[in-house]
Amino acid sequence: MEFLEAHANIFLALGGAVGGALISLVVGWLLRKRDYDLRLWDKLLERRIQAHENLIKIALEMRVMVAPGTVDAEGEVVRAPQVLVSQEAFEQWFTSAISGGVAGSTWLATDAKREANFLQDYLVTLHLHLQPVASENYLSVGCIIRQDFIDISASLERAAFRFFEKDARRLKLSSLDEWHKYPREQTEKRLNDTQLLQRWSEWSPLAQESDACGS
């Protein structure tokens, strides 16, 4: 005890030095871990941003219209999606849209992922319906389903922007346990409400024999 009392200052100084070293070690480890986590999140966020930008790119491409030079019964200029000017143009865009929307779907927010999957369902349905249609009549089809492209592109864009507004700053990925598609009944209802399915029987023969754009 006398030894401890005589050298108390030394032990206190030694204890303080050891404690300070331990604290510095722990703080340094925490800072390195935080730096690693932030660098990792930067990489993940970069992929998430790119995936949502791809979705916006597809939405913008869907809204680019061409005018065949005619007007409808109300005097409005008739328009059609540019990607439907021919079979070749649609096939090229169809491939890029499907791969662009699905390839990065892992990094999409849940609602954006569901919209991307609905887009895929719609485009696959459209692709199947277009199989018997001649290339020169694709623009006629486009005049009929123009509103589908406008509505779906708006839904894609809204879902992507919700990510930038809310999720981009959150250091958290969307749960993979959440179902990546809308319920089947909801998907079927949305598809059945499209101009494609509502008016197909009405203009399917027309698409091969006449011009729905009115030219």
C-alpha positions in Angstrom: 0.0 0.0 0.0 2.8 2.3 0.9 4.4 1.6 -2.6 1.1 2.3 -4.3 0.6 5.5 -2.3 4.1 6.7 -3.0 3.8 6.0 -6.7 0.1 6.9 -7.2 0.8 9.8 -9.6 2.9 7.5 -11.8 0.1 4.9 -11.9 -2.5 7.6 -12.6 -0.4 9.0 -15.4 0.2 5.5 -16.8 -3.5 4.7 -16.6 -4.4 7.9 -18.3 -1.9 7.2 -21.1 -3.3 3.7 -21.6 -6.9 4.9 -21.4 -6.1 7.7 -23.9 -4.5 5.2 -26.2 -7.5 2.9 -26.1 -9.9 5.7 -26.7 -7.8 6.9 -29.6 -7.7 3.3 -31.0 -11.5 2.9 -30.7 -12.2 6.4 -32.2 -9.8 5.7 -35.0 -11.5 2.3 -35.7 -15.0 3.9 -35.7 -13.9 6.7 -38.0 -12.3 4.2 -40.4 -15.5 2.1 -40.3 -17.6 5.1 -41.0 -15.4 6.1 -43.9 -15.6 2.6 -45.3 -19.4 2.6 -44.9 -19.7 6.0 -46.6 -17.5 4.9 -49.5 -19.5 1.7 -49.9 -22.7 3.6 -49.8 -21.4 6.0 -52.4 -20.9 3.1 -54.8 -24.4 1.7 -54.0 -26.0 5.1 -54.3 -24.3 5.6 -57.7 -25.9 2.4 -59.0 -29.3 3.4 -57.5 -29.1 6.8 -59.1 -28.1 5.3 -62.5 -31.0 2.8 -62.3 -33.6 5.5 -61.7 -32.0 7.7 -64.4 -32.4 4.9 -66.8 -36.1 4.7 -65.9 -36.5 8.4 -66.6 -34.7 8.0 -69.9 -37.1 5.3 -71.0 -40.1 7.5 -69.9 -38.8 10.5 -71.9 -38.3 8.3 -75.0 -41.9 7.1 -74.7 -43.1 10.7 -74.8 -41.3 11.7 -78.0 -44.0 11.9 -80.6 -44.1 12.3 -84.4 -47.0 13.8 -86.4 -48.0 12.1 -89.6 -49.5 15.4 -90.8 -53.2 14.7 -90.2 -55.8 15.9 -87.8 -58.5 14.0 -85.9 -62.3 14.7 -85.8 -61.8 17.4 -83.2 -59.2 19.2 -85.3 -56.3 18.1 -83.1 -53.0 17.1 -84.7 -52.7 13.3 -84.8 -49.5 12.1 -83.1 -47.8 8.7 -82.4 -44.8 7.5 -80.4 -41.6 7.9 -82.4 -40.5 4.4 -81.4 -43.4 3.0 -83.5 -42.5 4.6 -86.8 -41.5 1.1 -88.1 -41.0 -2.5 -86.9 -37.2 -2.0 -86.9 -37.4 1.1 -84.8 -39.8 -0.6 -82.3 -37.7 -3.8 -82.1 -34.6 -1.8 -81.3 -36.3 0.3 -78.7 -38.1 -2.6 -77.2 -34.9 -4.4 -76.6 -33.2 -1.4 -75.0 -36.2 -0.5 -72.9 -36.6 -4.0 -71.5 -32.9 -4.4 -70.7 -32.6 -0.8 -69.4 -35.6 -1.2 -67.1 -34.9 -4.7 -65.9 -31.1 -4.8 -65.8 -30.9 -2.2 -62.9 -34.1 -3.3 -61.2 -32.2 -4.6 -58.2 -31.2 -1.0 -57.3 -34.7 0.6 -57.9 -36.9 1.7 -55.1 -39.8 -0.7 -54.6 -42.5 1.4 -56.3 -40.2 2.2 -59.2 -39.4 -1.5 -59.5 -43.1 -2.3 -59.7 -43.6 0.4 -62.4 -40.7 -1.0 -64.4 -42.2 -4.5 -64.2 -45.6 -3.2 -65.3 -43.8 -1.5 -68.3 -42.3 -4.8 -69.2 -45.7 -6.5 -69.0 -47.2 -3.9 -71.3 -44.4 -3.9 -73.8 -44.4 -7.7 -74.0 -48.1 -7.6 -74.6 -47.7 -5.0 -77.2 -44.9 -6.9 -78.9 -47.1 -10.0 -79.1 -50.0 -8.1 -80.6 -47.7 -6.5 -83.2 -46.4 -9.8 -84.5 -48.9 -10.0 -87.4 -48.9 -6.3 -88.2 -46.9 -5.0 -91.2 -44.1 -2.6 -90.5 -45.7 0.2 -92.5 -48.7 0.0 -90.2 -46.8 0.4 -86.9 -47.3 4.1 -87.0 -51.1 3.5 -87.3 -50.9 1.4 -84.2 -49.0 4.1 -82.5 -51.7 6.7 -83.1 -54.2 4.5 -81.3 -52.0 3.7 -78.2 -50.4 7.1 -77.9 -52.2 7.7 -74.6 -50.9 4.5 -73.1 -47.3 5.7 -73.7 -48.1 9.0 -72.1 -49.7 7.5 -69.0 -47.1 4.8 -68.5 -44.2 7.2 -69.0 -45.7 9.6 -66.4 -46.0 6.8 -63.9 -42.4 5.8 -64.4 -41.2 9.3 -64.0 -43.2 9.9 -60.9 -41.9 6.7 -59.3 -38.3 7.7 -60.2 -38.6 11.2 -58.9 -40.1 9.9 -55.6 -36.7 8.2 -55.1 -34.8 11.4 -55.6 -37.1 13.3 -53.3 -37.2 10.8 -50.4 -34.9 7.8 -50.7 -31.7 9.1 -52.2 -30.6 10.7 -48.9 -31.5 7.7 -46.8 -28.6 5.3 -46.1 -30.8 2.3 -46.6 -31.6 0.0 -49.5 -35.1 -1.1 -50.4 -36.0 -4.4 -48.9 -35.7 -7.4 -51.3 -38.4 -9.1 -49.3 -41.0 -6.7 -50.7 -42.8 -8.1 -53.7 -41.3 -6.5 -56.9 -44.6 -6.6 -58.9 -48.0 -5.3 -58.4 -50.6 -7.9 -57.3 -51.7 -9.9 -60.3 -55.3 -8.5 -60.2 -54.0 -4.9 -60.2 -51.6 -5.6 -63.1 -54.4 -7.2 -65.1 -56.8 -4.3 -64.5 -54.2 -1.8 -65.6 -53.5 -3.7 -68.7 -57.2 -4.2 -69.5 -57.7 -0.4 -69.1 -55.1 0.4 -71.7 -56.0 1.5 -75.2 -54.0 -1.4 -76.5 -56.4 -4.0 -75.0 -59.6 -2.0 -75.0 -59.4 -1.1 -78.7 -57.4 -4.0 -80.2 -60.5 -5.9 -81.6 -61.8 -2.6 -82.9 -58.7 -1.6 -85.0 -56.8 -4.8 -85.4 -58.0 -5.5 -89.0 -57.7 -1.8 -89.7 -54.0 -1.8 -88.7 -53.3 -4.2 -91.5 -55.5 -2.7 -94.3 -55.9 1.0 -93.6 -54.2 3.8 -91.7 -55.6 4.7 -88.3 -53.6 8.0 -88.4 -56.0 9.2 -91.0 -53.5 9.9 -93.8 
